[in-house]
Amino acid sequence: MGTGGADPGESAATTAPAGPPWPLPPEQDALLTPEHVEILALCGGAPQSVAEIAAGLDLAIGVVRVLVSDLAEAELVTVTRPVPPAELPDESVLRDVIEGLRAL
């Protein structure tokens, strides 16, 4: 642990891990630092951004990115990437959908 090999994402503010099932197998639990365990507890199955985790643990974002990377390598969290703006629907399409729903 602590190598930071897997990059949890370019956009640290939106990378979201989701926690593992509890309890952890003893061999995995023995390898985790208290900070790793705190991240798993913070996530609790609900996605959290790296920034939210860092704020919750009062740690630097860079440190949390390394810790999340460790957890992702151990397959204890799932890291999702934010949707690039180019892949988001156009605002005019969303406005048309809202207007269509209001007309119902």
C-alpha positions as CSV (number, residue, x, y, z in Angstrom):
1,M,0.0,0.0,0.0
2,G,1.0,3.6,-0.5
3,T,2.4,3.3,-4.0
4,G,-0.4,5.3,-5.6
5,G,-0.1,3.3,-8.7
6,A,-3.7,3.6,-9.9
7,D,-4.6,7.2,-10.7
8,P,-8.0,7.9,-9.1
9,G,-8.7,10.6,-11.7
10,E,-7.6,13.8,-13.1
11,S,-10.6,15.6,-11.6
12,A,-10.0,15.1,-7.9
13,A,-13.2,17.0,-7.0
14,T,-15.5,14.5,-8.7
15,T,-13.8,11.1,-8.3
16,A,-16.2,9.0,-6.2
17,P,-15.4,5.7,-4.5
18,A,-18.1,3.4,-3.2
19,G,-17.3,1.3,-0.1
20,P,-16.9,-2.4,0.1
21,P,-19.0,-5.0,1.9
22,W,-18.3,-5.3,5.6
23,P,-16.6,-7.0,7.4
24,L,-13.3,-7.1,5.5
25,P,-11.4,-10.3,5.2
26,P,-8.7,-10.5,7.9
27,E,-5.9,-10.5,5.4
28,Q,-7.1,-7.2,3.8
29,D,-8.0,-5.6,7.2
30,A,-4.4,-6.2,8.5
31,L,-2.9,-4.3,5.5
32,L,-5.1,-1.2,5.9
33,T,-3.9,1.9,7.7
34,P,-6.4,3.8,10.0
35,E,-6.8,6.4,7.2
36,H,-7.8,3.6,4.7
37,V,-10.4,2.4,7.2
38,E,-11.7,5.9,7.8
39,I,-12.2,6.3,4.0
40,L,-14.1,3.1,3.8
41,A,-16.3,4.1,6.7
42,L,-16.9,7.6,5.2
43,C,-17.9,6.1,1.9
44,G,-20.3,3.6,3.4
45,G,-21.6,2.4,0.0
46,A,-22.5,5.9,-1.1
47,P,-20.2,7.7,-3.7
48,Q,-18.1,10.5,-2.2
49,S,-15.8,12.8,-4.1
50,V,-12.1,12.9,-3.2
51,A,-12.6,16.5,-2.1
52,E,-15.4,15.4,0.3
53,I,-13.2,12.6,1.7
54,A,-10.3,15.0,2.2
55,A,-12.5,17.5,4.0
56,G,-14.1,14.8,6.2
57,L,-10.7,13.5,7.2
58,D,-8.9,16.8,7.3
59,L,-6.2,15.5,4.9
60,A,-4.7,17.0,1.7
61,I,-6.4,16.0,-1.5
62,G,-3.1,14.5,-2.8
63,V,-2.8,12.3,0.2
64,V,-6.4,11.1,-0.2
65,R,-5.9,10.4,-3.9
66,V,-3.0,8.1,-3.0
67,L,-5.1,6.4,-0.3
68,V,-8.1,5.9,-2.7
69,S,-5.7,4.6,-5.3
70,D,-4.5,2.0,-2.8
71,L,-8.0,1.0,-2.0
72,A,-8.9,0.8,-5.7
73,E,-5.9,-1.5,-6.4
74,A,-7.1,-3.7,-3.5
75,E,-10.6,-3.7,-5.2
76,L,-12.1,-2.3,-2.0
77,V,-13.6,0.8,-3.7
78,T,-14.9,1.5,-7.2
79,V,-13.6,4.7,-8.7
80,T,-15.9,6.4,-11.2
81,R,-14.9,9.2,-13.5
82,P,-16.9,12.4,-14.0
83,V,-18.8,12.7,-17.3
84,P,-16.8,15.0,-19.7
85,P,-18.8,18.1,-20.5
86,A,-18.7,17.2,-24.2
87,E,-20.8,14.1,-23.4
88,L,-23.4,15.9,-21.4
89,P,-26.8,16.7,-23.1
90,D,-27.1,20.2,-24.6
91,E,-28.9,22.7,-22.3
92,S,-31.5,23.4,-25.0
93,V,-32.5,19.8,-25.1
94,L,-32.9,19.7,-21.3
95,R,-35.0,22.9,-21.5
96,D,-37.2,21.3,-24.2
97,V,-37.7,18.2,-22.0
98,I,-38.7,20.3,-19.0
99,E,-41.1,22.3,-21.0
100,G,-42.6,19.1,-22.4
101,L,-43.0,17.7,-18.9
102,R,-44.7,20.9,-17.7
103,A,-47.1,20.7,-20.7
104,L,-48.3,17.3,-19.5
